Amino acid sequence: MQGYFVGEVTPSFEAWAARVHPDDRAEAIALIDRARDRRETYIHEFRSLHPGGAIRWCSARGSFLYDASGAPYRMIGLMEDITDRKLAEDAIGESEERFRQFAHASSGALWIRKADTLGHRLIMPQPDADGCELD
């Protein structure tokens, strides 16, 4: 999942941290430290750098194992590639923003029809300080 062949990278915290996108690294490490210190589950989404320059989104979840004295000695967990989900979320957000801009610029009523039920909703611009407001 990280873009490396088995045996190409020796698993370690340092190897993992080096692959976390520089803009996300400090937060990812701070959340790991917090999870370790508070004995909580680590849950975080961040970007990961892959060989060749590819950037992928990952969702990580992990827990620490502690010895008899309470010191952490290992972290276990899993990472999932969520790039497709993140791209879909971005596309939906951009589409919603385009619709919002269209609706605010429209002086007439807008009808929204649901494809599955053919139900509909009327949206009427309402004057306000900015010129219109969606119902």
C-alpha positions as protocol buffer text, in pm:
chain_id: "A"
residue {
  index: 1
  type: MET
  ca { x: 0 y: 0 z: 0 }
}
residue {
  index: 2
  type: GLN
  ca { x: 288 y: 238 z: 64 }
}
residue {
  index: 3
  type: GLY
  ca { x: 428 y: 182 z: -285 }
}
residue {
  index: 4
  type: TYR
  ca { x: 724 y: -29 z: -180 }
}
residue {
  index: 5
  type: PHE
  ca { x: 801 y: -394 z: -243 }
}
residue {
  index: 6
  type: VAL
  ca { x: 814 y: -638 z: 51 }
}
residue {
  index: 7
  type: GLY
  ca { x: 1156 y: -613 z: 213 }
}
residue {
  index: 8
  type: GLU
  ca { x: 1242 y: -283 z: 44 }
}
residue {
  index: 9
  type: VAL
  ca { x: 1185 y: -83 z: 364 }
}
residue {
  index: 10
  type: THR
  ca { x: 1247 y: -202 z: 719 }
}
residue {
  index: 11
  type: PRO
  ca { x: 934 y: -122 z: 920 }
}
residue {
  index: 12
  type: SER
  ca { x: 1002 y: 144 z: 1184 }
}
residue {
  index: 13
  type: PHE
  ca { x: 851 y: 462 z: 1319 }
}
residue {
  index: 14
  type: GLU
  ca { x: 1117 y: 663 z: 1139 }
}
residue {
  index: 15
  type: ALA
  ca { x: 1045 y: 494 z: 803 }
}
residue {
  index: 16
  type: TRP
  ca { x: 673 y: 555 z: 849 }
}
residue {
  index: 17
  type: ALA
  ca { x: 718 y: 920 z: 954 }
}
residue {
  index: 18
  type: ALA
  ca { x: 944 y: 988 z: 655 }
}
residue {
  index: 19
  type: ARG
  ca { x: 660 y: 884 z: 422 }
}
residue {
  index: 20
  type: VAL
  ca { x: 398 y: 1108 z: 586 }
}
residue {
  index: 21
  type: HIS
  ca { x: 348 y: 1425 z: 380 }
}
residue {
  index: 22
  type: PRO
  ca { x: 556 y: 1708 z: 533 }
}
residue {
  index: 23
  type: ASP
  ca { x: 245 y: 1924 z: 581 }
}
residue {
  index: 24
  type: ASP
  ca { x: 76 y: 1644 z: 779 }
}
residue {
  index: 25
  type: ARG
  ca { x: 377 y: 1501 z: 965 }
}
residue {
  index: 26
  type: ALA
  ca { x: 377 y: 1718 z: 1280 }
}
residue {
  index: 27
  type: GLU
  ca { x: 8 y: 1656 z: 1346 }
}
residue {
  index: 28
  type: ALA
  ca { x: 39 y: 1281 z: 1278 }
}
residue {
  index: 29
  type: ILE
  ca { x: 331 y: 1248 z: 1519 }
}
residue {
  index: 30
  type: ALA
  ca { x: 162 y: 1463 z: 1784 }
}
residue {
  index: 31
  type: LEU
  ca { x: -150 y: 1243 z: 1766 }
}
residue {
  index: 32
  type: ILE
  ca { x: 61 y: 928 z: 1799 }
}
residue {
  index: 33
  type: ASP
  ca { x: 239 y: 1075 z: 2102 }
}
residue {
  index: 34
  type: ARG
  ca { x: -97 y: 1171 z: 2253 }
}
residue {
  index: 35
  type: ALA
  ca { x: -243 y: 824 z: 2192 }
}
residue {
  index: 36
  type: ARG
  ca { x: 63 y: 663 z: 2351 }
}
residue {
  index: 37
  type: ASP
  ca { x: 65 y: 895 z: 2653 }
}
residue {
  index: 38
  type: ARG
  ca { x: -311 y: 873 z: 2714 }
}
residue {
  index: 39
  type: ARG
  ca { x: -335 y: 503 z: 2622 }
}
residue {
  index: 40
  type: GLU
  ca { x: -591 y: 586 z: 2353 }
}
residue {
  index: 41
  type: THR
  ca { x: -644 y: 448 z: 2006 }
}
residue {
  index: 42
  type: TYR
  ca { x: -464 y: 644 z: 1736 }
}
residue {
  index: 43
  type: ILE
  ca { x: -704 y: 742 z: 1456 }
}
residue {
  index: 44
  type: HIS
  ca { x: -593 y: 983 z: 1186 }
}
residue {
  index: 45
  type: GLU
  ca { x: -619 y: 1062 z: 815 }
}
residue {
  index: 46
  type: PHE
  ca { x: -314 y: 1202 z: 640 }
}
residue {
  index: 47
  type: ARG
  ca { x: -133 y: 1215 z: 309 }
}
residue {
  index: 48
  type: SER
  ca { x: 145 y: 970 z: 233 }
}
residue {
  index: 49
  type: LEU
  ca { x: 437 y: 1012 z: -6 }
}
residue {
  index: 50
  type: HIS
  ca { x: 501 y: 722 z: -242 }
}
residue {
  index: 51
  type: PRO
  ca { x: 801 y: 641 z: -459 }
}
residue {
  index: 52
  type: GLY
  ca { x: 791 y: 836 z: -784 }
}
residue {
  index: 53
  type: GLY
  ca { x: 621 y: 1134 z: -619 }
}
residue {
  index: 54
  type: ALA
  ca { x: 264 y: 1002 z: -588 }
}
residue {
  index: 55
  type: ILE
  ca { x: 62 y: 1133 z: -293 }
}
residue {
  index: 56
  type: ARG
  ca { x: -206 y: 908 z: -148 }
}
residue {
  index: 57
  type: TRP
  ca { x: -450 y: 961 z: 139 }
}
residue {
  index: 58
  type: CYS
  ca { x: -435 y: 711 z: 425 }
}
residue {
  index: 59
  type: SER
  ca { x: -659 y: 638 z: 720 }
}
residue {
  index: 60
  type: ALA
  ca { x: -460 y: 493 z: 1010 }
}
residue {
  index: 61
  type: ARG
  ca { x: -576 y: 332 z: 1330 }
}
residue {
  index: 62
  type: GLY
  ca { x: -348 y: 180 z: 1594 }
}
residue {
  index: 63
  type: SER
  ca { x: -292 y: 99 z: 1956 }
}
residue {
  index: 64
  type: PHE
  ca { x: 15 y: 67 z: 2173 }
}
residue {
  index: 65
  type: LEU
  ca { x: 117 y: -238 z: 2369 }
}
residue {
  index: 66
  type: TYR
  ca { x: 263 y: -173 z: 2714 }
}
residue {
  index: 67
  type: ASP
  ca { x: 494 y: -385 z: 2928 }
}
residue {
  index: 68
  type: ALA
  ca { x: 441 y: -476 z: 3294 }
}
residue {
  index: 69
  type: SER
  ca { x: 591 y: -144 z: 3405 }
}
residue {
  index: 70
  type: GLY
  ca { x: 352 y: 50 z: 3181 }
}
residue {
  index: 71
  type: ALA
  ca { x: 608 y: 151 z: 2921 }
}
residue {
  index: 72
  type: PRO
  ca { x: 499 y: 127 z: 2556 }
}
residue {
  index: 73
  type: TYR
  ca { x: 702 y: -128 z: 2361 }
}
residue {
  index: 74
  type: ARG
  ca { x: 513 y: -167 z: 2035 }
}
residue {
  index: 75
  type: MET
  ca { x: 238 y: -17 z: 1824 }
}
residue {
  index: 76
  type: ILE
  ca { x: 6 y: -228 z: 1612 }
}
residue {
  index: 77
  type: GLY
  ca { x: -255 y: -109 z: 1371 }
}
residue {
  index: 78
  type: LEU
  ca { x: -366 y: -78 z: 1014 }
}
residue {
  index: 79
  type: MET
  ca { x: -365 y: 174 z: 734 }
}
residue {
  index: 80
  type: GLU
  ca { x: -616 y: 199 z: 454 }
}
residue {
  index: 81
  type: ASP
  ca { x: -577 y: 387 z: 126 }
}
residue {
  index: 82
  type: ILE
  ca { x: -868 y: 632 z: 118 }
}
residue {
  index: 83
  type: THR
  ca { x: -755 y: 838 z: -180 }
}
residue {
  index: 84
  type: ASP
  ca { x: -1062 y: 755 z: -388 }
}
residue {
  index: 85
  type: ARG
  ca { x: -1292 y: 858 z: -103 }
}
residue {
  index: 86
  type: LYS
  ca { x: -1106 y: 1187 z: -55 }
}
residue {
  index: 87
  type: LEU
  ca { x: -1122 y: 1263 z: -428 }
}
residue {
  index: 88
  type: ALA
  ca { x: -1496 y: 1190 z: -427 }
}
residue {
  index: 89
  type: GLU
  ca { x: -1548 y: 1416 z: -122 }
}
residue {
  index: 90
  type: ASP
  ca { x: -1357 y: 1696 z: -294 }
}
residue {
  index: 91
  type: ALA
  ca { x: -1561 y: 1653 z: -613 }
}
residue {
  index: 92
  type: ILE
  ca { x: -1888 y: 1665 z: -417 }
}
residue {
  index: 93
  type: GLY
  ca { x: -1774 y: 1975 z: -231 }
}
residue {
  index: 94
  type: GLU
  ca { x: -1679 y: 2148 z: -556 }
}
residue {
  index: 95
  type: SER
  ca { x: -2013 y: 2052 z: -713 }
}
residue {
  index: 96
  type: GLU
  ca { x: -2205 y: 2183 z: -412 }
}
residue {
  index: 97
  type: GLU
  ca { x: -2012 y: 2509 z: -423 }
}
residue {
  index: 98
  type: ARG
  ca { x: -2087 y: 2554 z: -795 }
}
residue {
  index: 99
  type: PHE
  ca { x: -2457 y: 2489 z: -727 }
}
residue {
  index: 100
  type: ARG
  ca { x: -2454 y: 2731 z: -434 }
}
residue {
  index: 101
  type: GLN
  ca { x: -2299 y: 3002 z: -652 }
}
residue {
  index: 102
  type: PHE
  ca { x: -2553 y: 2933 z: -927 }
}
residue {
  index: 103
  type: ALA
  ca { x: -2843 y: 2946 z: -684 }
}
residue {
  index: 104
  type: HIS
  ca { x: -2723 y: 3272 z: -529 }
}
residue {
  index: 105
  type: ALA
  ca { x: -2678 y: 3429 z: -873 }
}
residue {
  index: 106
  type: SER
  ca { x: -3024 y: 3317 z: -990 }
}
residue {
  index: 107
  type: SER
  ca { x: -3310 y: 3559 z: -955 }
}
residue {
  index: 108
  type: GLY
  ca { x: -3577 y: 3296 z: -1016 }
}
residue {
  index: 109
  type: ALA
  ca { x: -3702 y: 2990 z: -834 }
}
residue {
  index: 110
  type: LEU
  ca { x: -3509 y: 2665 z: -856 }
}
residue {
  index: 111
  type: TRP
  ca { x: -3669 y: 2321 z: -855 }
}
residue {
  index: 112
  type: ILE
  ca { x: -3468 y: 2027 z: -729 }
}
residue {
  index: 113
  type: ARG
  ca { x: -3602 y: 1683 z: -825 }
}
residue {
  index: 114
  type: LYS
  ca { x: -3491 y: 1356 z: -666 }
}
residue {
  index: 115
  type: ALA
  ca { x: -3416 y: 1099 z: -935 }
}
residue {
  index: 116
  type: ASP
  ca { x: -3525 y: 798 z: -730 }
}
residue {
  index: 117
  type: THR
  ca { x: -3864 y: 925 z: -604 }
}
residue {
  index: 118
  type: LEU
  ca { x: -3933 y: 1211 z: -843 }
}
residue {
  index: 119
  type: GLY
  ca { x: -4009 y: 1419 z: -536 }
}
residue {
  index: 120
  type: HIS
  ca { x: -3913 y: 1782 z: -565 }
}
residue {
  index: 121
  type: ARG
  ca { x: -3821 y: 2085 z: -361 }
}
residue {
  index: 122
  type: LEU
  ca { x: -3867 y: 2451 z: -448 }
}
residue {
  index: 123
  type: ILE
  ca { x: -3590 y: 2689 z: -355 }
}
residue {
  index: 124
  type: MET
  ca { x: -3677 y: 3058 z: -361 }
}
residue {
  index: 125
  type: PRO
  ca { x: -3409 y: 3324 z: -322 }
}
residue {
  index: 126
  type: GLN
  ca { x: -3495 y: 3550 z: -30 }
}
residue {
  index: 127
  type: PRO
  ca { x: -3359 y: 3905 z: -7 }
}
residue {
  index: 128
  type: ASP
  ca { x: -3114 y: 3965 z: 273 }
}
residue {
  index: 129
  type: ALA
  ca { x: -2809 y: 4180 z: 331 }
}
residue {
  index: 130
  type: ASP
  ca { x: -2616 y: 3991 z: 61 }
}
residue {
  index: 131
  type: GLY
  ca { x: -2895 y: 4007 z: -193 }
}
residue {
  index: 132
  type: CYS
  ca { x: -3044 y: 3658 z: -160 }
}
residue {
  index: 133
  type: GLU
  ca { x: -3071 y: 3363 z: 71 }
}
residue {
  index: 134
  type: LEU
  ca { x: -3160 y: 3005 z: -6 }
}
residue {
  index: 135
  type: ASP
  ca { x: -3463 y: 2853 z: 162 }
}
